[in-house]
Amino acid sequence: MAYVVADPCIQCKHTNCAAVCPVDAFREGPNFLVIDPLECIDCDACVAECPEEAIFPDDEVPLEWEDYITLNERLSAEWEEHLIAEVKEPLPEVDRWSGREHKREYLVESWDDLKAVK
């Protein structure tokens, strides 16, 4: 079992969870974090640190977000060089996005796509 970051993280990207991970399993994308399931040791340390309540054990991910299990797996491989293990400031508009639902359409999967938007 591994932990999974789901929809509430999009456009917020708090990093407290990554800072407490003892095995550096978090990867950082432009506006989202993921957990590498091959690195995660199921310690649960990250769950309490997430103010968005976006982290779940893979067997407890809410039905509406089950696709985030494979999304974390895929993006952790794509973002392999973007390991994050420290606290950074959340995204600038975190207050606007915190608590919102159905944010998947706003997920930026590629750092190149982010550069194109700016």
Phi and psi restraints in degrees (range 20) as a CNS / XPLOR table:
assign (resid 1 and name C) (resid 2 and name N)
       (resid 2 and name CA) (resid 2 and name C) 1.0 -132.0 20.0 2
assign (resid 2 and name N) (resid 2 and name CA)
       (resid 2 and name C) (resid 3 and name N) 1.0 166.4 20.0 2
assign (resid 2 and name C) (resid 3 and name N)
       (resid 3 and name CA) (resid 3 and name C) 1.0 -93.6 20.0 2
assign (resid 3 and name N) (resid 3 and name CA)
       (resid 3 and name C) (resid 4 and name N) 1.0 155.7 20.0 2
assign (resid 3 and name C) (resid 4 and name N)
       (resid 4 and name CA) (resid 4 and name C) 1.0 -132.8 20.0 2
assign (resid 4 and name N) (resid 4 and name CA)
       (resid 4 and name C) (resid 5 and name N) 1.0 136.1 20.0 2
assign (resid 4 and name C) (resid 5 and name N)
       (resid 5 and name CA) (resid 5 and name C) 1.0 -92.9 20.0 2
assign (resid 5 and name N) (resid 5 and name CA)
       (resid 5 and name C) (resid 6 and name N) 1.0 132.3 20.0 2
assign (resid 5 and name C) (resid 6 and name N)
       (resid 6 and name CA) (resid 6 and name C) 1.0 -118.4 20.0 2
assign (resid 6 and name N) (resid 6 and name CA)
       (resid 6 and name C) (resid 7 and name N) 1.0 -172.3 20.0 2
assign (resid 6 and name C) (resid 7 and name N)
       (resid 7 and name CA) (resid 7 and name C) 1.0 -42.8 20.0 2
assign (resid 7 and name N) (resid 7 and name CA)
       (resid 7 and name C) (resid 8 and name N) 1.0 -42.6 20.0 2
assign (resid 7 and name C) (resid 8 and name N)
       (resid 8 and name CA) (resid 8 and name C) 1.0 -59.4 20.0 2
assign (resid 8 and name N) (resid 8 and name CA)
       (resid 8 and name C) (resid 9 and name N) 1.0 -19.4 20.0 2
assign (resid 8 and name C) (resid 9 and name N)
       (resid 9 and name CA) (resid 9 and name C) 1.0 -74.8 20.0 2
assign (resid 9 and name N) (resid 9 and name CA)
       (resid 9 and name C) (resid 10 and name N) 1.0 -27.3 20.0 2
assign (resid 9 and name C) (resid 10 and name N)
       (resid 10 and name CA) (resid 10 and name C) 1.0 -58.0 20.0 2
assign (resid 10 and name N) (resid 10 and name CA)
       (resid 10 and name C) (resid 11 and name N) 1.0 132.6 20.0 2
assign (resid 10 and name C) (resid 11 and name N)
       (resid 11 and name CA) (resid 11 and name C) 1.0 70.3 20.0 2
assign (resid 11 and name N) (resid 11 and name CA)
       (resid 11 and name C) (resid 12 and name N) 1.0 6.0 20.0 2
assign (resid 11 and name C) (resid 12 and name N)
       (resid 12 and name CA) (resid 12 and name C) 1.0 -112.7 20.0 2
assign (resid 12 and name N) (resid 12 and name CA)
       (resid 12 and name C) (resid 13 and name N) 1.0 -60.5 20.0 2
assign (resid 12 and name C) (resid 13 and name N)
       (resid 13 and name CA) (resid 13 and name C) 1.0 54.1 20.0 2
assign (resid 13 and name N) (resid 13 and name CA)
       (resid 13 and name C) (resid 14 and name N) 1.0 56.6 20.0 2
assign (resid 13 and name C) (resid 14 and name N)
       (resid 14 and name CA) (resid 14 and name C) 1.0 -69.0 20.0 2
assign (resid 14 and name N) (resid 14 and name CA)
       (resid 14 and name C) (resid 15 and name N) 1.0 151.1 20.0 2
assign (resid 14 and name C) (resid 15 and name N)
       (resid 15 and name CA) (resid 15 and name C) 1.0 -121.8 20.0 2
assign (resid 15 and name N) (resid 15 and name CA)
       (resid 15 and name C) (resid 16 and name N) 1.0 8.5 20.0 2
assign (resid 15 and name C) (resid 16 and name N)
       (resid 16 and name CA) (resid 16 and name C) 1.0 -55.3 20.0 2
assign (resid 16 and name N) (resid 16 and name CA)
       (resid 16 and name C) (resid 17 and name N) 1.0 -38.9 20.0 2
assign (resid 16 and name C) (resid 17 and name N)
       (resid 17 and name CA) (resid 17 and name C) 1.0 -61.1 20.0 2
assign (resid 17 and name N) (resid 17 and name CA)
       (resid 17 and name C) (resid 18 and name N) 1.0 -43.6 20.0 2
assign (resid 17 and name C) (resid 18 and name N)
       (resid 18 and name CA) (resid 18 and name C) 1.0 -67.2 20.0 2
assign (resid 18 and name N) (resid 18 and name CA)
       (resid 18 and name C) (resid 19 and name N) 1.0 -35.0 20.0 2
assign (resid 18 and name C) (resid 19 and name N)
       (resid 19 and name CA) (resid 19 and name C) 1.0 -67.2 20.0 2
assign (resid 19 and name N) (resid 19 and name CA)
       (resid 19 and name C) (resid 20 and name N) 1.0 -28.0 20.0 2
assign (resid 19 and name C) (resid 20 and name N)
       (resid 20 and name CA) (resid 20 and name C) 1.0 -94.2 20.0 2
assign (resid 20 and name N) (resid 20 and name CA)
       (resid 20 and name C) (resid 21 and name N) 1.0 -4.5 20.0 2
assign (resid 20 and name C) (resid 21 and name N)
       (resid 21 and name CA) (resid 21 and name C) 1.0 -69.3 20.0 2
assign (resid 21 and name N) (resid 21 and name CA)
       (resid 21 and name C) (resid 22 and name N) 1.0 119.4 20.0 2
assign (resid 21 and name C) (resid 22 and name N)
       (resid 22 and name CA) (resid 22 and name C) 1.0 -73.9 20.0 2
assign (resid 22 and name N) (resid 22 and name CA)
       (resid 22 and name C) (resid 23 and name N) 1.0 -12.1 20.0 2
assign (resid 22 and name C) (resid 23 and name N)
       (resid 23 and name CA) (resid 23 and name C) 1.0 -121.2 20.0 2
assign (resid 23 and name N) (resid 23 and name CA)
       (resid 23 and name C) (resid 24 and name N) 1.0 11.3 20.0 2
assign (resid 23 and name C) (resid 24 and name N)
       (resid 24 and name CA) (resid 24 and name C) 1.0 54.4 20.0 2
assign (resid 24 and name N) (resid 24 and name CA)
       (resid 24 and name C) (resid 25 and name N) 1.0 52.5 20.0 2
assign (resid 24 and name C) (resid 25 and name N)
       (resid 25 and name CA) (resid 25 and name C) 1.0 -88.0 20.0 2
assign (resid 25 and name N) (resid 25 and name CA)
       (resid 25 and name C) (resid 26 and name N) 1.0 -8.1 20.0 2
assign (resid 25 and name C) (resid 26 and name N)
       (resid 26 and name CA) (resid 26 and name C) 1.0 -85.7 20.0 2
assign (resid 26 and name N) (resid 26 and name CA)
       (resid 26 and name C) (resid 27 and name N) 1.0 142.9 20.0 2
assign (resid 26 and name C) (resid 27 and name N)
       (resid 27 and name CA) (resid 27 and name C) 1.0 -123.5 20.0 2
assign (resid 27 and name N) (resid 27 and name CA)
       (resid 27 and name C) (resid 28 and name N) 1.0 144.6 20.0 2
assign (resid 27 and name C) (resid 28 and name N)
       (resid 28 and name CA) (resid 28 and name C) 1.0 -108.0 20.0 2
assign (resid 28 and name N) (resid 28 and name CA)
       (resid 28 and name C) (resid 29 and name N) 1.0 129.4 20.0 2
assign (resid 28 and name C) (resid 29 and name N)
       (resid 29 and name CA) (resid 29 and name C) 1.0 -108.2 20.0 2
assign (resid 29 and name N) (resid 29 and name CA)
       (resid 29 and name C) (resid 30 and name N) 1.0 -178.4 20.0 2
assign (resid 29 and name C) (resid 30 and name N)
       (resid 30 and name CA) (resid 30 and name C) 1.0 -58.3 20.0 2
assign (resid 30 and name N) (resid 30 and name CA)
       (resid 30 and name C) (resid 31 and name N) 1.0 -39.1 20.0 2
assign (resid 30 and name C) (resid 31 and name N)
       (resid 31 and name CA) (resid 31 and name C) 1.0 -142.3 20.0 2
assign (resid 31 and name N) (resid 31 and name CA)
       (resid 31 and name C) (resid 32 and name N) 1.0 31.8 20.0 2
assign (resid 31 and name C) (resid 32 and name N)
       (resid 32 and name CA) (resid 32 and name C) 1.0 -165.1 20.0 2
assign (resid 32 and name N) (resid 32 and name CA)
       (resid 32 and name C) (resid 33 and name N) 1.0 153.4 20.0 2
assign (resid 32 and name C) (resid 33 and name N)
       (resid 33 and name CA) (resid 33 and name C) 1.0 -114.6 20.0 2
assign (resid 33 and name N) (resid 33 and name CA)
       (resid 33 and name C) (resid 34 and name N) 1.0 152.5 20.0 2
assign (resid 33 and name C) (resid 34 and name N)
       (resid 34 and name CA) (resid 34 and name C) 1.0 -133.6 20.0 2
assign (resid 34 and name N) (resid 34 and name CA)
       (resid 34 and name C) (resid 35 and name N) 1.0 163.3 20.0 2
assign (resid 34 and name C) (resid 35 and name N)
       (resid 35 and name CA) (resid 35 and name C) 1.0 -113.2 20.0 2
assign (resid 35 and name N) (resid 35 and name CA)
       (resid 35 and name C) (resid 36 and name N) 1.0 128.3 20.0 2
assign (resid 35 and name C) (resid 36 and name N)
       (resid 36 and name CA) (resid 36 and name C) 1.0 -74.6 20.0 2
assign (resid 36 and name N) (resid 36 and name CA)
       (resid 36 and name C) (resid 37 and name N) 1.0 114.0 20.0 2
assign (resid 36 and name C) (resid 37 and name N)
       (resid 37 and name CA) (resid 37 and name C) 1.0 -65.8 20.0 2
assign (resid 37 and name N) (resid 37 and name CA)
       (resid 37 and name C) (resid 38 and name N) 1.0 -20.3 20.0 2
assign (resid 37 and name C) (resid 38 and name N)
       (resid 38 and name CA) (resid 38 and name C) 1.0 -80.8 20.0 2
assign (resid 38 and name N) (resid 38 and name CA)
       (resid 38 and name C) (resid 39 and name N) 1.0 -19.6 20.0 2
assign (resid 38 and name C) (resid 39 and name N)
       (resid 39 and name CA) (resid 39 and name C) 1.0 -98.2 20.0 2
assign (resid 39 and name N) (resid 39 and name CA)
       (resid 39 and name C) (resid 40 and name N) 1.0 -29.8 20.0 2
assign (resid 39 and name C) (resid 40 and name N)
       (resid 40 and name CA) (resid 40 and name C) 1.0 -61.6 20.0 2
assign (resid 40 and name N) (resid 40 and name CA)
       (resid 40 and name C) (resid 41 and name N) 1.0 132.3 20.0 2
assign (resid 40 and name C) (resid 41 and name N)
       (resid 41 and name CA) (resid 41 and name C) 1.0 -107.3 20.0 2
assign (resid 41 and name N) (resid 41 and name CA)
       (resid 41 and name C) (resid 42 and name N) 1.0 14.2 20.0 2
assign (resid 41 and name C) (resid 42 and name N)
       (resid 42 and name CA) (resid 42 and name C) 1.0 60.4 20.0 2
assign (resid 42 and name N) (resid 42 and name CA)
       (resid 42 and name C) (resid 43 and name N) 1.0 37.4 20.0 2
assign (resid 42 and name C) (resid 43 and name N)
       (resid 43 and name CA) (resid 43 and name C) 1.0 -82.3 20.0 2
assign (resid 43 and name N) (resid 43 and name CA)
       (resid 43 and name C) (resid 44 and name N) 1.0 -19.5 20.0 2
assign (resid 43 and name C) (resid 44 and name N)
       (resid 44 and name CA) (resid 44 and name C) 1.0 79.8 20.0 2
assign (resid 44 and name N) (resid 44 and name CA)
       (resid 44 and name C) (resid 45 and name N) 1.0 -0.4 20.0 2
assign (resid 44 and name C) (resid 45 and name N)
       (resid 45 and name CA) (resid 45 and name C) 1.0 -61.5 20.0 2
assign (resid 45 and name N) (resid 45 and name CA)
       (resid 45 and name C) (resid 46 and name N) 1.0 -34.0 20.0 2
assign (resid 45 and name C) (resid 46 and name N)
       (resid 46 and name CA) (resid 46 and name C) 1.0 -73.7 20.0 2
assign (resid 46 and name N) (resid 46 and name CA)
       (resid 46 and name C) (resid 47 and name N) 1.0 -29.1 20.0 2
assign (resid 46 and name C) (resid 47 and name N)
       (resid 47 and name CA) (resid 47 and name C) 1.0 -58.2 20.0 2
assign (resid 47 and name N) (resid 47 and name CA)
       (resid 47 and name C) (resid 48 and name N) 1.0 -50.2 20.0 2
assign (resid 47 and name C) (resid 48 and name N)
       (resid 48 and name CA) (resid 48 and name C) 1.0 -68.0 20.0 2
assign (resid 48 and name N) (resid 48 and name CA)
       (resid 48 and name C) (resid 49 and name N) 1.0 -20.2 20.0 2
assign (resid 48 and name C) (resid 49 and name N)
       (resid 49 and name CA) (resid 49 and name C) 1.0 -85.3 20.0 2
assign (resid 49 and name N) (resid 49 and name CA)
       (resid 49 and name C) (resid 50 and name N) 1.0 -9.7 20.0 2
assign (resid 49 and name C) (resid 50 and name N)
       (resid 50 and name CA) (resid 50 and name C) 1.0 -89.3 20.0 2
assign (resid 50 and name N) (resid 50 and name CA)
       (resid 50 and name C) (resid 51 and name N) 1.0 108.3 20.0 2
assign (resid 50 and name C) (resid 51 and name N)
       (resid 51 and name CA) (resid 51 and name C) 1.0 -69.1 20.0 2
assign (resid 51 and name N) (resid 51 and name CA)
       (resid 51 and name C) (resid 52 and name N) 1.0 -16.0 20.0 2
assign (resid 51 and name C) (resid 52 and name N)
       (resid 52 and name CA) (resid 52 and name C) 1.0 -91.1 20.0 2
assign (resid 52 and name N) (resid 52 and name CA)
       (resid 52 and name C) (resid 53 and name N) 1.0 -6.0 20.0 2
assign (resid 52 and name C) (resid 53 and name N)
       (resid 53 and name CA) (resid 53 and name C) 1.0 53.7 20.0 2
assign (resid 53 and name N) (resid 53 and name CA)
       (resid 53 and name C) (resid 54 and name N) 1.0 50.5 20.0 2
assign (resid 53 and name C) (resid 54 and name N)
       (resid 54 and name CA) (resid 54 and name C) 1.0 -103.7 20.0 2
assign (resid 54 and name N) (resid 54 and name CA)
       (resid 54 and name C) (resid 55 and name N) 1.0 0.2 20.0 2
assign (resid 54 and name C) (resid 55 and name N)
       (resid 55 and name CA) (resid 55 and name C) 1.0 -112.1 20.0 2
assign (resid 55 and name N) (resid 55 and name CA)
       (resid 55 and name C) (resid 56 and name N) 1.0 130.8 20.0 2
assign (resid 55 and name C) (resid 56 and name N)
       (resid 56 and name CA) (resid 56 and name C) 1.0 -136.9 20.0 2
assign (resid 56 and name N) (resid 56 and name CA)
       (resid 56 and name C) (resid 57 and name N) 1.0 149.1 20.0 2
assign (resid 56 and name C) (resid 57 and name N)
       (resid 57 and name CA) (resid 57 and name C) 1.0 -62.3 20.0 2
assign (resid 57 and name N) (resid 57 and name CA)
       (resid 57 and name C) (resid 58 and name N) 1.0 145.3 20.0 2
assign (resid 57 and name C) (resid 58 and name N)
       (resid 58 and name CA) (resid 58 and name C) 1.0 -61.3 20.0 2
assign (resid 58 and name N) (resid 58 and name CA)
       (resid 58 and name C) (resid 59 and name N) 1.0 -22.2 20.0 2
assign (resid 58 and name C) (resid 59 and name N)
       (resid 59 and name CA) (resid 59 and name C) 1.0 -91.4 20.0 2
assign (resid 59 and name N) (resid 59 and name CA)
       (resid 59 and name C) (resid 60 and name N) 1.0 5.3 20.0 2
assign (resid 59 and name C) (resid 60 and name N)
       (resid 60 and name CA) (resid 60 and name C) 1.0 -126.0 20.0 2
assign (resid 60 and name N) (resid 60 and name CA)
       (resid 60 and name C) (resid 61 and name N) 1.0 12.0 20.0 2
assign (resid 60 and name C) (resid 61 and name N)
       (resid 61 and name CA) (resid 61 and name C) 1.0 -64.5 20.0 2
assign (resid 61 and name N) (resid 61 and name CA)
       (resid 61 and name C) (resid 62 and name N) 1.0 130.1 20.0 2
assign (resid 61 and name C) (resid 62 and name N)
       (resid 62 and name CA) (resid 62 and name C) 1.0 -54.6 20.0 2
assign (resid 62 and name N) (resid 62 and name CA)
       (resid 62 and name C) (resid 63 and name N) 1.0 143.6 20.0 2
assign (resid 62 and name C) (resid 63 and name N)
       (resid 63 and name CA) (resid 63 and name C) 1.0 -48.8 20.0 2
assign (resid 63 and name N) (resid 63 and name CA)
       (resid 63 and name C) (resid 64 and name N) 1.0 -42.7 20.0 2
assign (resid 63 and name C) (resid 64 and name N)
       (resid 64 and name CA) (resid 64 and name C) 1.0 -64.9 20.0 2
assign (resid 64 and name N) (resid 64 and name CA)
       (resid 64 and name C) (resid 65 and name N) 1.0 -16.4 20.0 2
assign (resid 64 and name C) (resid 65 and name N)
       (resid 65 and name CA) (resid 65 and name C) 1.0 -117.0 20.0 2
assign (resid 65 and name N) (resid 65 and name CA)
       (resid 65 and name C) (resid 66 and name N) 1.0 15.3 20.0 2
assign (resid 65 and name C) (resid 66 and name N)
       (resid 66 and name CA) (resid 66 and name C) 1.0 -57.8 20.0 2
assign (resid 66 and name N) (resid 66 and name CA)
       (resid 66 and name C) (resid 67 and name N) 1.0 -29.2 20.0 2
assign (resid 66 and name C) (resid 67 and name N)
       (resid 67 and name CA) (resid 67 and name C) 1.0 -66.2 20.0 2
assign (resid 67 and name N) (resid 67 and name CA)
       (resid 67 and name C) (resid 68 and name N) 1.0 -14.6 20.0 2
assign (resid 67 and name C) (resid 68 and name N)
       (resid 68 and name CA) (resid 68 and name C) 1.0 -70.5 20.0 2
assign (resid 68 and name N) (resid 68 and name CA)
       (resid 68 and name C) (resid 69 and name N) 1.0 -18.6 20.0 2
assign (resid 68 and name C) (resid 69 and name N)
       (resid 69 and name CA) (resid 69 and name C) 1.0 -62.9 20.0 2
assign (resid 69 and name N) (resid 69 and name CA)
       (resid 69 and name C) (resid 70 and name N) 1.0 -52.3 20.0 2
assign (resid 69 and name C) (resid 70 and name N)
       (resid 70 and name CA) (resid 70 and name C) 1.0 -72.8 20.0 2
assign (resid 70 and name N) (resid 70 and name CA)
       (resid 70 and name C) (resid 71 and name N) 1.0 -30.2 20.0 2
assign (resid 70 and name C) (resid 71 and name N)
       (resid 71 and name CA) (resid 71 and name C) 1.0 -63.5 20.0 2
assign (resid 71 and name N) (resid 71 and name CA)
       (resid 71 and name C) (resid 72 and name N) 1.0 -44.4 20.0 2
assign (resid 71 and name C) (resid 72 and name N)
       (resid 72 and name CA) (resid 72 and name C) 1.0 -60.8 20.0 2
assign (resid 72 and name N) (resid 72 and name CA)
       (resid 72 and name C) (resid 73 and name N) 1.0 -42.4 20.0 2
assign (resid 72 and name C) (resid 73 and name N)
       (resid 73 and name CA) (resid 73 and name C) 1.0 -61.9 20.0 2
assign (resid 73 and name N) (resid 73 and name CA)
       (resid 73 and name C) (resid 74 and name N) 1.0 -48.2 20.0 2
assign (resid 73 and name C) (resid 74 and name N)
       (resid 74 and name CA) (resid 74 and name C) 1.0 -66.7 20.0 2
assign (resid 74 and name N) (resid 74 and name CA)
       (resid 74 and name C) (resid 75 and name N) 1.0 -48.4 20.0 2
assign (resid 74 and name C) (resid 75 and name N)
       (resid 75 and name CA) (resid 75 and name C) 1.0 -71.1 20.0 2
assign (resid 75 and name N) (resid 75 and name CA)
       (resid 75 and name C) (resid 76 and name N) 1.0 -30.3 20.0 2
assign (resid 75 and name C) (resid 76 and name N)
       (resid 76 and name CA) (resid 76 and name C) 1.0 -63.7 20.0 2
assign (resid 76 and name N) (resid 76 and name CA)
       (resid 76 and name C) (resid 77 and name N) 1.0 -33.3 20.0 2
assign (resid 76 and name C) (resid 77 and name N)
       (resid 77 and name CA) (resid 77 and name C) 1.0 -72.0 20.0 2
assign (resid 77 and name N) (resid 77 and name CA)
       (resid 77 and name C) (resid 78 and name N) 1.0 -43.3 20.0 2
assign (resid 77 and name C) (resid 78 and name N)
       (resid 78 and name CA) (resid 78 and name C) 1.0 -67.9 20.0 2
assign (resid 78 and name N) (resid 78 and name CA)
       (resid 78 and name C) (resid 79 and name N) 1.0 -33.5 20.0 2
assign (resid 78 and name C) (resid 79 and name N)
       (resid 79 and name CA) (resid 79 and name C) 1.0 -100.1 20.0 2
assign (resid 79 and name N) (resid 79 and name CA)
       (resid 79 and name C) (resid 80 and name N) 1.0 22.3 20.0 2
assign (resid 79 and name C) (resid 80 and name N)
       (resid 80 and name CA) (resid 80 and name C) 1.0 -50.6 20.0 2
assign (resid 80 and name N) (resid 80 and name CA)
       (resid 80 and name C) (resid 81 and name N) 1.0 -38.1 20.0 2
assign (resid 80 and name C) (resid 81 and name N)
       (resid 81 and name CA) (resid 81 and name C) 1.0 -79.4 20.0 2
assign (resid 81 and name N) (resid 81 and name CA)
       (resid 81 and name C) (resid 82 and name N) 1.0 -2.0 20.0 2
assign (resid 81 and name C) (resid 82 and name N)
       (resid 82 and name CA) (resid 82 and name C) 1.0 -106.6 20.0 2
assign (resid 82 and name N) (resid 82 and name CA)
       (resid 82 and name C) (resid 83 and name N) 1.0 48.6 20.0 2
assign (resid 82 and name C) (resid 83 and name N)
       (resid 83 and name CA) (resid 83 and name C) 1.0 -61.8 20.0 2
assign (resid 83 and name N) (resid 83 and name CA)
       (resid 83 and name C) (resid 84 and name N) 1.0 138.9 20.0 2
assign (resid 83 and name C) (resid 84 and name N)
       (resid 84 and name CA) (resid 84 and name C) 1.0 -130.2 20.0 2
assign (resid 84 and name N) (resid 84 and name CA)
       (resid 84 and name C) (resid 85 and name N) 1.0 130.1 20.0 2
assign (resid 84 and name C) (resid 85 and name N)
       (resid 85 and name CA) (resid 85 and name C) 1.0 -141.7 20.0 2
assign (resid 85 and name N) (resid 85 and name CA)
       (resid 85 and name C) (resid 86 and name N) 1.0 24.4 20.0 2
assign (resid 85 and name C) (resid 86 and name N)
       (resid 86 and name CA) (resid 86 and name C) 1.0 -141.2 20.0 2
assign (resid 86 and name N) (resid 86 and name CA)
       (resid 86 and name C) (resid 87 and name N) 1.0 161.1 20.0 2
assign (resid 86 and name C) (resid 87 and name N)
       (resid 87 and name CA) (resid 87 and name C) 1.0 -80.0 20.0 2
assign (resid 87 and name N) (resid 87 and name CA)
       (resid 87 and name C) (resid 88 and name N) 1.0 130.6 20.0 2
assign (resid 87 and name C) (resid 88 and name N)
       (resid 88 and name CA) (resid 88 and name C) 1.0 -125.3 20.0 2
assign (resid 88 and name N) (resid 88 and name CA)
       (resid 88 and name C) (resid 89 and name N) 1.0 165.1 20.0 2
assign (resid 88 and name C) (resid 89 and name N)
       (resid 89 and name CA) (resid 89 and name C) 1.0 -64.8 20.0 2
assign (resid 89 and name N) (resid 89 and name CA)
       (resid 89 and name C) (resid 90 and name N) 1.0 141.6 20.0 2
assign (resid 89 and name C) (resid 90 and name N)
       (resid 90 and name CA) (resid 90 and name C) 1.0 -65.5 20.0 2
assign (resid 90 and name N) (resid 90 and name CA)
       (resid 90 and name C) (resid 91 and name N) 1.0 173.1 20.0 2
assign (resid 90 and name C) (resid 91 and name N)
       (resid 91 and name CA) (resid 91 and name C) 1.0 -61.3 20.0 2
assign (resid 91 and name N) (resid 91 and name CA)
       (resid 91 and name C) (resid 92 and name N) 1.0 151.3 20.0 2
assign (resid 91 and name C) (resid 92 and name N)
       (resid 92 and name CA) (resid 92 and name C) 1.0 -56.3 20.0 2
assign (resid 92 and name N) (resid 92 and name CA)
       (resid 92 and name C) (resid 93 and name N) 1.0 -33.7 20.0 2
assign (resid 92 and name C) (resid 93 and name N)
       (resid 93 and name CA) (resid 93 and name C) 1.0 -102.7 20.0 2
assign (resid 93 and name N) (resid 93 and name CA)
       (resid 93 and name C) (resid 94 and name N) 1.0 30.8 20.0 2
assign (resid 93 and name C) (resid 94 and name N)
       (resid 94 and name CA) (resid 94 and name C) 1.0 -56.6 20.0 2
assign (resid 94 and name N) (resid 94 and name CA)
       (resid 94 and name C) (resid 95 and name N) 1.0 -37.9 20.0 2
assign (resid 94 and name C) (resid 95 and name N)
       (resid 95 and name CA) (resid 95 and name C) 1.0 -64.3 20.0 2
assign (resid 95 and name N) (resid 95 and name CA)
       (resid 95 and name C) (resid 96 and name N) 1.0 -33.5 20.0 2
assign (resid 95 and name C) (resid 96 and name N)
       (resid 96 and name CA) (resid 96 and name C) 1.0 -71.2 20.0 2
assign (resid 96 and name N) (resid 96 and name CA)
       (resid 96 and name C) (resid 97 and name N) 1.0 -33.8 20.0 2
assign (resid 96 and name C) (resid 97 and name N)
       (resid 97 and name CA) (resid 97 and name C) 1.0 -96.6 20.0 2
assign (resid 97 and name N) (resid 97 and name CA)
       (resid 97 and name C) (resid 98 and name N) 1.0 -23.1 20.0 2
assign (resid 97 and name C) (resid 98 and name N)
       (resid 98 and name CA) (resid 98 and name C) 1.0 -60.6 20.0 2
assign (resid 98 and name N) (resid 98 and name CA)
       (resid 98 and name C) (resid 99 and name N) 1.0 130.2 20.0 2
assign (resid 98 and name C) (resid 99 and name N)
       (resid 99 and name CA) (resid 99 and name C) 1.0 85.5 20.0 2
assign (resid 99 and name N) (resid 99 and name CA)
       (resid 99 and name C) (resid 100 and name N) 1.0 -8.5 20.0 2
assign (resid 99 and name C) (resid 100 and name N)
       (resid 100 and name CA) (resid 100 and name C) 1.0 -74.5 20.0 2
assign (resid 100 and name N) (resid 100 and name CA)
       (resid 100 and name C) (resid 101 and name N) 1.0 153.1 20.0 2
assign (resid 100 and name C) (resid 101 and name N)
       (resid 101 and name CA) (resid 101 and name C) 1.0 -110.4 20.0 2
assign (resid 101 and name N) (resid 101 and name CA)
       (resid 101 and name C) (resid 102 and name N) 1.0 164.0 20.0 2
assign (resid 101 and name C) (resid 102 and name N)
       (resid 102 and name CA) (resid 102 and name C) 1.0 57.8 20.0 2
assign (resid 102 and name N) (resid 102 and name CA)
       (resid 102 and name C) (resid 103 and name N) 1.0 59.2 20.0 2
assign (resid 102 and name C) (resid 103 and name N)
       (resid 103 and name CA) (resid 103 and name C) 1.0 -101.4 20.0 2
assign (resid 103 and name N) (resid 103 and name CA)
       (resid 103 and name C) (resid 104 and name N) 1.0 2.5 20.0 2
assign (resid 103 and name C) (resid 104 and name N)
       (resid 104 and name CA) (resid 104 and name C) 1.0 -53.6 20.0 2
assign (resid 104 and name N) (resid 104 and name CA)
       (resid 104 and name C) (resid 105 and name N) 1.0 -38.3 20.0 2
assign (resid 104 and name C) (resid 105 and name N)
       (resid 105 and name CA) (resid 105 and name C) 1.0 -63.5 20.0 2
assign (resid 105 and name N) (resid 105 and name CA)
       (resid 105 and name C) (resid 106 and name N) 1.0 -16.2 20.0 2
assign (resid 105 and name C) (resid 106 and name N)
       (resid 106 and name CA) (resid 106 and name C) 1.0 -95.5 20.0 2
assign (resid 106 and name N) (resid 106 and name CA)
       (resid 106 and name C) (resid 107 and name N) 1.0 -1.9 20.0 2
assign (resid 106 and name C) (resid 107 and name N)
       (resid 107 and name CA) (resid 107 and name C) 1.0 -66.8 20.0 2
assign (resid 107 and name N) (resid 107 and name CA)
       (resid 107 and name C) (resid 108 and name N) 1.0 125.1 20.0 2
assign (resid 107 and name C) (resid 108 and name N)
       (resid 108 and name CA) (resid 108 and name C) 1.0 -100.1 20.0 2
assign (resid 108 and name N) (resid 108 and name CA)
       (resid 108 and name C) (resid 109 and name N) 1.0 113.0 20.0 2
assign (resid 108 and name C) (resid 109 and name N)
       (resid 109 and name CA) (resid 109 and name C) 1.0 -87.7 20.0 2
assign (resid 109 and name N) (resid 109 and name CA)
       (resid 109 and name C) (resid 110 and name N) 1.0 -20.5 20.0 2
assign (resid 109 and name C) (resid 110 and name N)
       (resid 110 and name CA) (resid 110 and name C) 1.0 -122.9 20.0 2
assign (resid 110 and name N) (resid 110 and name CA)
       (resid 110 and name C) (resid 111 and name N) 1.0 136.2 20.0 2
assign (resid 110 and name C) (resid 111 and name N)
       (resid 111 and name CA) (resid 111 and name C) 1.0 -63.1 20.0 2
assign (resid 111 and name N) (resid 111 and name CA)
       (resid 111 and name C) (resid 112 and name N) 1.0 -31.4 20.0 2
assign (resid 111 and name C) (resid 112 and name N)
       (resid 112 and name CA) (resid 112 and name C) 1.0 -65.7 20.0 2
assign (resid 112 and name N) (resid 112 and name CA)
       (resid 112 and name C) (resid 113 and name N) 1.0 -37.5 20.0 2
assign (resid 112 and name C) (resid 113 and name N)
       (resid 113 and name CA) (resid 113 and name C) 1.0 -64.9 20.0 2
assign (resid 113 and name N) (resid 113 and name CA)
       (resid 113 and name C) (resid 114 and name N) 1.0 -35.7 20.0 2
assign (resid 113 and name C) (resid 114 and name N)
       (resid 114 and name CA) (resid 114 and name C) 1.0 -64.0 20.0 2
assign (resid 114 and name N) (resid 114 and name CA)
       (resid 114 and name C) (resid 115 and name N) 1.0 -42.1 20.0 2
assign (resid 114 and name C) (resid 115 and name N)
       (resid 115 and name CA) (resid 115 and name C) 1.0 -64.0 20.0 2
assign (resid 115 and name N) (resid 115 and name CA)
       (resid 115 and name C) (resid 116 and name N) 1.0 -35.7 20.0 2
assign (resid 115 and name C) (resid 116 and name N)
       (resid 116 and name CA) (resid 116 and name C) 1.0 -68.9 20.0 2
assign (resid 116 and name N) (resid 116 and name CA)
       (resid 116 and name C) (resid 117 and name N) 1.0 -29.8 20.0 2
assign (resid 116 and name C) (resid 117 and name N)
       (resid 117 and name CA) (resid 117 and name C) 1.0 -74.0 20.0 2
assign (resid 117 and name N) (resid 117 and name CA)
       (resid 117 and name C) (resid 118 and name N) 1.0 -33.1 20.0 2
